[in-house]
């Protein structure tokens, strides 16, 4: 796997998660699989670039998870609409 393929694959995984098409555990598994395909081909000089990609993806996902948590809290506090009683 090349850098270009890895970056594209991790970007796709991130976008699927952000688009609610991938769960958090599935995202972790997919990123682990992509990383496993790249690591054997890395040289020590390439590790800083790999770290930058991993950190960038992680920051973006952590922001999304914080936003989802905030929305869940708002939705949990929102009053539910009561159904009107029906006269029989």
C-alpha positions in Angstrom: 0.0 0.0 0.0 1.3 3.4 -0.9 1.0 6.7 1.0 -1.5 7.9 -1.6 -3.7 4.8 -1.1 -3.4 5.0 2.7 -4.4 8.7 2.8 -7.3 8.1 0.5 -8.5 5.0 2.4 -8.3 6.8 5.8 -10.0 9.8 4.4 -12.8 7.6 3.1 -13.1 5.9 6.5 -13.2 9.3 8.3 -15.8 10.6 5.9 -18.0 7.5 6.3 -17.9 7.9 10.1 -18.6 11.6 9.9 -21.5 10.8 7.6 -23.0 8.4 10.1 -22.4 5.4 7.8 -19.8 3.8 10.0 -19.8 3.2 13.7 -17.0 4.2 16.0 -15.8 0.6 16.6 -16.0 -0.1 12.8 -14.0 3.0 12.2 -11.3 1.9 14.6 -11.2 -1.6 12.9 -11.0 -0.1 9.4 -8.2 2.3 10.4 -6.3 -0.5 12.0 -6.6 -2.6 8.9 -5.4 0.3 6.7 -2.5 0.9 9.0 -1.5 -2.8 9.1 -1.3 -2.7 5.3 1.1 0.3 5.4 3.4 -0.4 8.3 5.5 -3.1 6.7 6.4 -0.8 3.9 7.4 2.2 6.1 10.9 3.5 6.6 11.8 5.3 9.9 11.9 8.6 8.0 8.2 8.2 7.1 6.9 7.8 10.7 6.5 11.6 11.3 4.2 11.9 8.2 2.2 8.8 9.4 1.9 10.4 12.8 0.6 13.6 11.3 -2.1 11.8 9.3 -3.2 9.8 12.4 -3.4 12.9 14.6 -5.3 14.8 12.0 -7.9 12.1 11.5 -8.2 11.6 15.2 -8.7 15.4 15.9 -11.5 15.5 13.3 -13.3 12.5 14.6 -13.0 13.6 18.3 -14.6 16.9 17.3 -17.5 15.0 15.6 -17.9 12.8 18.7 -18.1 15.8 21.0 -20.7 17.3 18.7 -22.7 14.1 18.7 -22.6 14.0 22.5 -23.8 17.6 22.7 -26.7 16.9 20.4 -27.7 13.8 22.4 -27.7 15.9 25.6 -29.9 18.5 24.0 -32.3 15.9 22.6 -32.5 14.2 26.0 -33.5 17.4 27.7 -36.0 18.4 25.0 -39.6 18.0 26.2 -41.5 15.3 24.4 -44.8 16.2 22.8 -47.7 14.7 24.7 -50.4 13.1 22.7 -53.9 14.6 23.2 -56.3 12.4 25.0 -58.9 11.1 22.6 -62.5 11.2 23.6 -64.2 7.9 23.0 
